[in-house]
Amino acid sequence: MALIASISGIRGTIGGRPSEGLNPIAIVRFACAYAFWLRGRCGRSSAKVVVGRDARISGQMVSQAVSAALQGCGIEVLDIGLATTPTVEMAVTHLKAQGGIIVTASHNGREWNALKLLNERGEFISAADGQSVLHAVETADYLFPDVDGLGGYQQIGGMLEYHIQRILELPYVDVEAIRKADLCVAYDPVNSVGGIAVPALLGALGVTRVFGVNQDPTGEFAHNPEPLPAHLASLSQLVVREKADVGFAVDPDVDRLAVVCEDGSMFGEEYTLVSVADYILQQKRGNTVSNLSSTSALRDVTIVRGGAYYPSAVGEVNVVARMREVNAVIGGEGNGGVILPDLHYGRDALVGIALFLSQLAKEGRSVLALRQKYPSYYMSKNRIELTSGVSPDMVLENVKRIFAAERMNTEDGVRIDMRGGWVHLRKSNTEPIIRVYAEGASQEQADELAKGMVDRVYEIL
């Protein structure tokens, strides 16, 4: 059993002894800590919190425990039920709530669940706020209200429809062009809430030829739920079999988007953001942001379109902070996470689908031809296991010293730009490992860069 409390929330496997897994006791403790932190933040005893969940098997149990705990702390719960992560984020501001809790373990397996915490802007809480919640968990220094101070509970419908309507109202989403293109679309929502949200969006966009696999939101994931090429064979086969123009895969909470080309090959998870950003930049000149482990292709297309590219530390909250700082028109992460500020500051696979289809319809290209527009980079992702007692900070400090003559970014670990590509090393916050990402002009070059760095780290060790 596993239970990991961090500044972004709590996640763990369902079951186990009280101190081991994500069980009702742990859920209630963390929800109560968040509730009292939120009451202090908004400066009043009453507050509203939106609660939504993905379709995983434990979702109802966790959501009910969260809602009851919040009510016991004097919080009014606005339960929107099955909902994508971006839908919950948008519901917070639409319903004028003071916060939100998303019950989802994102791309983790069926045995996992988590509480992801939002502020009044519908964005993930900051590191400082997360530390405050963790402190509240440890101290439990609060007074529960009496029976007259209990919070209320409402089930709220229509949030997916609101989310989709806001997408349709974006000036970049061309419903008429999509309808005229008569595109055939396949999709794989991995038996989670995307099975509700994706076909609803496609219908609103005027796509009538739709084929799905793993569509029922049962929570029984048909494959590893992370939308990576190795897990999407059934979608690739469906695209080819039905002669679809494009295939879309989303993760269980629908904040990551992977694209499949018409021949069943992968568009590349790093290139979801690149393509959509290029489409936006053609209509709205401006800056872009992605994290330090994302492809250089976004930098390239941004410069071509007259904007400036800025890197950020890894993590959605860090990307959003940098986007606000540089007034970026679009940003995100190389794992298929698209953030469009004109809609909201959160990764959103639904808006990614709408923008990608608009681009495809207006340019009249195939998905393969669209991919060929962009510079090709290749990535290698590795990890270094650290033995007990070895400090990852010591390793990173030695890497900085050894490569001091190279162009370096130390905002999040160490990223070194060198001849032929870059290498990024960062420590894990939850495991005794150092992650090593490398990118080059070929797969061989990326692998060579990564191997060279891994070998050098083992020399240090």
C-alpha positions as CSV (number, residue, x, y, z in Angstrom):
1,M,0.0,0.0,0.0
2,A,1.1,3.6,-0.7
3,L,0.2,7.0,0.7
4,I,1.9,10.1,-0.6
5,A,1.1,13.5,0.8
6,S,2.6,16.4,-1.1
7,I,2.1,20.1,-1.7
8,S,-0.2,19.3,-4.6
9,G,-2.5,17.0,-2.6
10,I,-2.7,13.4,-1.4
11,R,-2.6,10.2,-3.5
12,G,-2.4,6.6,-2.7
13,T,-3.6,3.1,-3.3
14,I,-7.0,2.2,-1.9
15,G,-7.0,0.1,1.3
16,G,-4.4,-0.9,3.9
17,R,-3.9,-0.1,7.5
18,P,-4.8,3.5,8.7
19,S,-1.2,4.8,8.1
20,E,-0.6,2.9,4.9
21,G,-3.1,3.6,2.1
22,L,-5.7,6.0,0.8
23,N,-8.4,5.0,3.2
24,P,-11.4,6.9,4.7
25,I,-9.3,8.1,7.7
26,A,-6.6,9.6,5.5
27,I,-9.2,11.1,3.1
28,V,-11.1,12.8,5.9
29,R,-7.9,14.1,7.6
30,F,-6.7,15.7,4.4
31,A,-10.1,17.1,3.4
32,C,-10.5,18.7,6.9
33,A,-7.1,20.3,6.7
34,Y,-7.9,21.8,3.3
35,A,-11.3,23.0,4.6
36,F,-9.8,24.9,7.5
37,W,-6.9,26.3,5.4
38,L,-9.5,27.5,2.9
39,R,-11.7,29.1,5.6
40,G,-8.6,31.0,6.8
41,R,-7.7,32.0,3.3
42,C,-11.1,33.5,2.4
43,G,-11.4,35.0,5.8
44,R,-14.8,33.6,6.8
45,S,-16.3,30.5,8.3
46,S,-18.5,29.6,5.4
47,A,-17.1,28.8,2.0
48,K,-18.2,26.8,-1.1
49,V,-16.1,24.0,-2.6
50,V,-16.7,22.3,-5.9
51,V,-16.1,18.5,-5.8
52,G,-15.8,16.4,-9.0
53,R,-14.4,13.0,-9.9
54,D,-13.2,10.8,-12.7
55,A,-14.8,7.4,-13.2
56,R,-12.3,5.1,-11.4
57,I,-13.9,2.5,-9.2
58,S,-13.1,4.1,-5.9
59,G,-14.3,7.5,-7.0
60,Q,-17.7,7.5,-5.4
61,M,-16.4,6.4,-2.0
62,V,-13.6,9.0,-2.0
63,S,-15.9,11.7,-3.2
64,Q,-18.5,11.0,-0.6
65,A,-15.9,10.9,2.2
66,V,-14.5,14.2,1.0
67,S,-18.0,15.8,0.8
68,A,-19.0,14.6,4.3
69,A,-15.7,15.9,5.8
70,L,-16.1,19.3,4.1
71,Q,-19.6,19.6,5.4
72,G,-18.4,18.7,8.9
73,C,-16.0,21.7,8.7
74,G,-18.8,24.1,7.7
75,I,-18.1,24.0,4.0
76,E,-20.9,24.1,1.4
77,V,-20.3,21.3,-1.1
78,L,-21.2,21.7,-4.8
79,D,-20.9,18.2,-6.1
80,I,-20.7,18.1,-9.9
81,G,-20.3,14.3,-10.0
82,L,-18.4,12.7,-12.9
83,A,-16.4,15.5,-14.5
84,T,-13.1,16.1,-16.2
85,T,-10.3,17.9,-14.3
86,P,-10.7,21.0,-16.5
87,T,-14.4,21.0,-16.0
88,V,-14.0,21.1,-12.3
89,E,-11.5,23.9,-12.6
90,M,-13.9,26.0,-14.7
91,A,-16.8,25.2,-12.4
92,V,-15.0,26.8,-9.4
93,T,-15.0,30.2,-11.0
94,H,-18.4,29.8,-12.8
95,L,-20.1,28.8,-9.5
96,K,-18.2,31.5,-7.5
97,A,-16.7,28.9,-5.2
98,Q,-13.7,29.5,-2.9
99,G,-12.0,26.3,-3.9
100,G,-12.3,22.8,-5.4
101,I,-11.2,19.2,-4.9
102,I,-10.7,16.9,-7.9
103,V,-10.9,13.2,-7.0
104,T,-8.6,11.6,-9.6
105,A,-5.3,9.9,-9.7
106,S,-4.8,11.1,-13.3
107,H,-2.9,8.5,-15.3
108,N,-2.2,6.1,-12.4
109,G,-3.8,2.6,-12.4
110,R,-7.2,1.6,-11.1
111,E,-5.9,0.9,-7.5
112,W,-4.9,4.5,-7.1
113,N,-6.9,7.6,-6.3
114,A,-6.0,11.2,-5.2
115,L,-7.3,14.5,-4.0
116,K,-6.1,17.4,-6.1
117,L,-6.6,20.8,-4.5
118,L,-7.7,24.0,-6.2
119,N,-7.8,27.7,-5.1
120,E,-10.6,30.2,-5.8
121,R,-9.3,30.7,-9.4
122,G,-9.8,27.0,-10.2
123,E,-6.0,26.5,-10.3
124,F,-3.8,24.1,-8.4
125,I,-2.7,25.6,-5.1
126,S,0.8,27.0,-4.9
127,A,3.7,25.3,-3.1
128,A,3.4,27.7,-0.2
129,D,-0.3,27.0,0.1
130,G,0.3,23.3,-0.2
131,Q,2.8,23.5,2.7
132,S,0.1,25.3,4.8
133,V,-2.3,22.4,4.1
134,L,0.3,19.8,5.1
135,H,1.0,21.7,8.3
136,A,-2.7,21.7,9.1
137,V,-2.8,17.9,8.5
138,E,0.0,17.4,11.0
139,T,-1.2,19.8,13.7
140,A,-5.0,19.3,13.3
141,D,-5.3,22.5,15.3
142,Y,-8.9,23.5,14.5
143,L,-12.4,23.5,16.0
144,F,-15.3,21.8,14.3
145,P,-18.6,23.7,14.2
146,D,-21.6,22.5,16.1
147,V,-24.7,21.2,14.4
148,D,-26.0,24.6,13.4
149,G,-22.7,25.3,11.6
150,L,-22.6,22.3,9.3
151,G,-22.1,22.9,5.6
152,G,-24.7,22.3,3.0
153,Y,-24.6,19.9,0.0
154,Q,-25.9,20.4,-3.5
155,Q,-25.6,18.3,-6.6
156,I,-25.0,20.6,-9.6
157,G,-25.6,19.6,-13.2
158,G,-24.7,21.1,-16.5
159,M,-21.0,21.8,-15.9
160,L,-19.8,19.8,-18.9
161,E,-22.3,21.6,-21.1
162,Y,-21.0,24.9,-19.8
163,H,-17.4,23.8,-20.4
164,I,-18.2,22.8,-24.0
165,Q,-20.1,26.0,-24.7
166,R,-17.2,28.1,-23.5
167,I,-14.9,26.2,-25.9
168,L,-17.3,26.8,-28.8
169,E,-17.3,30.5,-28.1
170,L,-13.5,30.7,-28.6
171,P,-12.6,32.7,-31.7
172,Y,-10.1,30.0,-32.6
173,V,-12.6,27.2,-32.7
174,D,-14.2,27.1,-36.2
175,V,-17.3,24.8,-35.9
176,E,-18.4,25.6,-39.5
177,A,-15.0,24.6,-41.0
178,I,-15.0,21.3,-38.9
179,R,-18.6,20.5,-40.1
180,K,-17.7,21.2,-43.8
181,A,-14.6,19.0,-43.5
182,D,-16.7,16.0,-42.6
183,L,-13.9,14.5,-40.6
184,C,-14.0,11.0,-39.3
185,V,-12.7,10.8,-35.7
186,A,-11.8,7.8,-33.5
187,Y,-11.2,8.1,-29.7
188,D,-10.1,6.2,-26.7
189,P,-11.1,7.5,-23.2
190,V,-9.8,4.5,-21.4
191,N,-13.2,3.7,-19.7
192,S,-13.3,6.9,-17.7
193,V,-15.0,10.2,-17.8
194,G,-13.7,11.0,-21.3
195,G,-16.3,8.5,-22.5
196,I,-18.9,11.1,-21.6
197,A,-17.0,14.3,-22.4
198,V,-15.3,13.5,-25.7
199,P,-18.3,12.4,-27.7
200,A,-20.3,15.3,-26.3
201,L,-17.7,17.7,-27.5
202,L,-17.4,16.1,-30.9
203,G,-21.2,16.2,-31.4
204,A,-21.2,20.0,-30.5
205,L,-18.4,20.5,-33.1
206,G,-20.5,18.9,-35.8
207,V,-18.5,15.7,-36.1
208,T,-20.9,13.0,-37.1
209,R,-18.6,10.1,-38.0
210,V,-17.2,9.0,-34.6
211,F,-15.8,5.6,-33.6
212,G,-14.7,4.8,-30.1
213,V,-13.0,2.1,-28.1
214,N,-13.0,1.7,-24.3
215,Q,-15.9,4.1,-24.2
216,D,-17.9,3.1,-21.1
217,P,-17.0,5.1,-17.9
218,T,-16.8,2.0,-15.7
219,G,-13.3,2.7,-14.2
220,E,-12.1,-0.7,-15.4
221,F,-9.2,0.7,-17.5
222,A,-8.8,-1.5,-20.6
223,H,-5.0,-0.7,-20.6
224,N,-2.4,1.3,-18.8
225,P,-4.3,4.7,-18.6
226,E,-1.3,6.9,-19.5
227,P,-1.8,7.9,-23.1
228,L,1.6,6.7,-24.4
229,P,2.2,4.9,-27.7
230,A,2.8,1.5,-26.1
231,H,-0.8,1.6,-24.6
232,L,-2.7,2.8,-27.6
233,A,-2.6,-0.2,-30.0
234,S,-6.4,-0.6,-30.0
235,L,-6.9,3.0,-30.9
236,S,-4.3,2.8,-33.7
237,Q,-6.1,-0.3,-35.1
238,L,-9.5,1.4,-34.9
239,V,-8.2,4.5,-36.8
240,V,-6.9,2.3,-39.7
241,R,-9.9,-0.1,-39.7
242,E,-12.5,2.8,-39.9
243,K,-10.3,4.9,-42.2
244,A,-10.5,7.7,-39.6
245,D,-8.8,11.1,-40.3
246,V,-7.5,11.3,-36.7
247,G,-7.6,9.5,-33.4
248,F,-7.6,11.1,-30.0
249,A,-6.6,9.4,-26.7
250,V,-7.1,11.1,-23.3
251,D,-6.1,10.1,-19.8
252,P,-8.8,9.2,-17.1
253,D,-9.3,12.9,-16.0
254,V,-9.0,14.3,-19.6
255,D,-6.3,16.9,-19.1
256,R,-3.8,15.2,-21.4
257,L,-4.3,14.6,-25.2
258,A,-2.4,12.2,-27.5
259,V,-3.1,12.2,-31.3
260,V,-3.0,9.3,-33.7
261,C,-2.3,9.8,-37.5
262,E,-4.5,8.4,-40.2
263,D,-2.1,5.5,-40.8
264,G,-2.2,4.5,-37.1
265,S,1.2,6.0,-36.2
266,M,1.6,8.4,-33.3
267,F,1.6,12.2,-33.9
268,G,3.9,12.4,-30.8
269,E,2.8,13.5,-27.3
270,E,5.3,16.3,-27.4
271,Y,3.8,17.6,-30.6
272,T,0.2,18.0,-29.4
273,L,1.1,21.3,-27.8
274,V,3.4,22.3,-30.6
275,S,0.7,21.9,-33.3
276,V,-2.0,23.6,-31.3
277,A,0.3,26.5,-30.3
278,D,1.3,27.0,-33.9
279,Y,-2.4,27.3,-34.8
280,I,-3.0,29.9,-32.1
281,L,0.1,31.9,-32.9
282,Q,-1.1,32.3,-36.5
283,Q,-4.1,34.2,-35.2
284,K,-2.7,35.8,-32.0
285,R,0.9,36.8,-31.8
286,G,2.4,36.3,-28.4
287,N,4.6,34.3,-26.1
288,T,4.6,30.6,-25.1
289,V,5.7,28.5,-22.2
290,S,6.4,24.9,-21.6
291,N,8.5,23.1,-18.9
292,L,12.2,22.4,-19.1
293,S,11.6,18.8,-20.1
294,S,9.5,19.6,-23.1
295,T,10.6,19.6,-26.8
296,S,12.5,22.5,-28.4
297,A,10.0,22.4,-31.2
298,L,7.7,24.8,-29.3
299,R,10.5,27.3,-29.1
300,D,11.1,27.0,-32.8
301,V,7.5,27.6,-33.9
302,T,7.1,30.4,-31.5
303,I,10.1,32.2,-32.9
304,V,8.9,31.7,-36.5
305,R,5.5,33.2,-35.5
306,G,7.2,36.3,-34.0
307,G,6.8,35.4,-30.3
308,A,9.2,34.6,-27.5
309,Y,9.5,31.3,-25.7
310,Y,10.0,30.9,-22.0
311,P,10.8,27.6,-20.1
312,S,9.4,26.9,-16.6
313,A,10.0,24.4,-13.9
314,V,8.2,21.1,-14.3
315,G,4.6,21.0,-12.9
316,E,1.4,22.6,-14.1
317,V,1.4,25.2,-11.3
318,N,4.9,26.3,-12.4
319,V,3.9,26.5,-16.0
320,V,0.9,28.6,-15.1
321,A,2.9,31.0,-13.0
322,R,5.4,31.5,-15.8
323,M,2.6,32.0,-18.3
324,R,1.1,34.7,-16.2
325,E,4.5,36.3,-15.7
326,V,5.2,36.6,-19.4
327,N,1.6,37.0,-20.6
328,A,1.8,33.9,-22.7
329,V,-1.1,33.3,-25.2
330,I,-0.7,29.5,-24.9
331,G,1.5,27.0,-23.0
332,G,1.5,23.6,-21.4
333,E,3.6,20.5,-21.0
334,G,5.1,18.0,-23.4
335,N,2.9,15.2,-22.1
336,G,0.0,16.4,-24.2
337,G,-1.2,19.1,-21.8
338,V,-2.5,22.2,-23.5
339,I,-3.2,25.4,-21.4
340,L,-5.1,28.2,-23.2
341,P,-5.6,31.3,-20.9
342,D,-8.5,32.6,-23.0
343,L,-10.4,29.6,-21.6
344,H,-8.8,28.9,-18.2
345,Y,-5.3,28.3,-16.7
346,G,-5.4,24.5,-16.7
347,R,-4.4,21.6,-18.9
348,D,-7.5,20.8,-21.0
349,A,-7.7,17.9,-23.5
350,L,-11.2,19.0,-24.7
351,V,-10.0,22.4,-25.9
352,G,-7.0,20.7,-27.4
353,I,-9.3,18.5,-29.5
354,A,-11.3,21.5,-30.6
355,L,-8.3,23.5,-31.6
356,F,-6.6,20.5,-33.4
357,L,-9.7,19.8,-35.4
358,S,-10.1,23.5,-36.3
359,Q,-6.5,23.5,-37.6
360,L,-7.0,20.3,-39.5
361,A,-10.2,21.5,-41.1
362,K,-8.9,25.0,-42.1
363,E,-5.6,23.9,-43.4
364,G,-7.0,20.9,-45.4
365,R,-4.0,18.8,-44.5
366,S,-3.9,15.2,-43.3
367,V,-2.6,14.6,-39.8
368,L,0.6,13.1,-41.2
369,A,1.2,16.2,-43.4
370,L,0.5,18.5,-40.4
371,R,3.2,16.7,-38.4
372,Q,5.7,17.1,-41.2
373,K,5.4,20.9,-40.9
374,Y,7.2,20.9,-37.6
375,P,10.9,20.3,-36.8
376,S,11.6,16.8,-35.7
377,Y,13.2,16.2,-32.3
378,Y,13.6,12.9,-30.5
379,M,13.5,12.3,-26.8
380,S,15.0,9.8,-24.4
381,K,13.6,9.4,-20.9
382,N,15.7,7.6,-18.2
383,R,16.0,7.3,-14.4
384,I,18.9,6.8,-12.0
385,E,18.1,4.8,-8.9
386,L,19.9,6.1,-5.8
387,T,21.1,3.9,-3.1
388,S,20.1,4.6,0.5
389,G,21.9,7.7,2.0
390,V,22.9,9.2,-1.4
391,S,21.8,12.8,-1.7
392,P,20.3,13.7,-5.1
393,D,21.2,17.3,-4.3
394,M,24.9,16.3,-4.0
395,V,24.7,14.6,-7.4
396,L,23.1,17.6,-9.1
397,E,25.7,20.0,-7.5
398,N,28.5,17.8,-9.0
399,V,26.8,17.9,-12.4
400,K,26.7,21.7,-12.2
401,R,30.4,21.8,-11.4
402,I,31.4,19.4,-14.2
403,F,29.4,21.2,-16.9
404,A,29.9,24.7,-15.6
405,A,31.2,25.9,-19.1
406,E,28.0,24.8,-20.8
407,R,24.8,26.8,-21.1
408,M,22.8,25.8,-18.1
409,N,19.4,26.3,-16.4
410,T,19.1,25.4,-12.7
411,E,15.5,26.5,-12.0
412,D,14.4,22.9,-11.7
413,G,17.3,20.5,-11.3
414,V,19.9,21.0,-14.0
415,R,19.2,21.4,-17.7
416,I,22.3,21.6,-19.9
417,D,22.0,22.8,-23.5
418,M,24.9,21.4,-25.5
419,R,26.0,20.6,-29.0
420,G,23.3,18.5,-30.7
421,G,20.6,18.8,-28.0
422,W,20.0,19.1,-24.3
423,V,19.9,17.0,-21.1
424,H,17.7,17.7,-18.1
425,L,18.2,16.1,-14.7
426,R,15.8,16.6,-11.8
427,K,15.2,14.7,-8.6
428,S,11.9,13.1,-7.8
429,N,9.9,14.4,-4.9
430,T,8.4,11.0,-4.1
431,E,11.1,8.4,-5.0
432,P,14.9,8.1,-4.4
433,I,15.6,8.6,-8.1
434,I,16.9,11.2,-10.5
435,R,15.1,11.6,-13.8
436,V,17.1,12.2,-16.9
437,Y,15.5,13.6,-20.0
438,A,17.5,14.2,-23.2
439,E,16.5,15.5,-26.7
440,G,18.4,15.4,-30.0
441,A,17.9,15.6,-33.7
442,S,17.7,11.8,-33.9
443,Q,16.7,9.0,-31.5
444,E,20.3,7.8,-31.6
445,Q,21.6,11.2,-30.6
446,A,19.1,11.6,-27.8
447,D,19.9,8.1,-26.4
448,E,23.6,8.9,-26.7
449,L,23.2,12.2,-24.8
450,A,21.2,10.5,-22.1
451,K,23.6,7.6,-21.8
452,G,26.6,9.9,-21.5
453,M,24.9,11.8,-18.7
454,V,23.8,8.6,-16.8
455,D,27.3,7.2,-17.1
456,R,28.8,10.5,-15.8
457,V,26.4,10.4,-12.8
458,Y,27.4,6.8,-11.9
459,E,31.0,8.0,-12.0
460,I,30.1,10.7,-9.5
461,L,28.4,8.1,-7.3
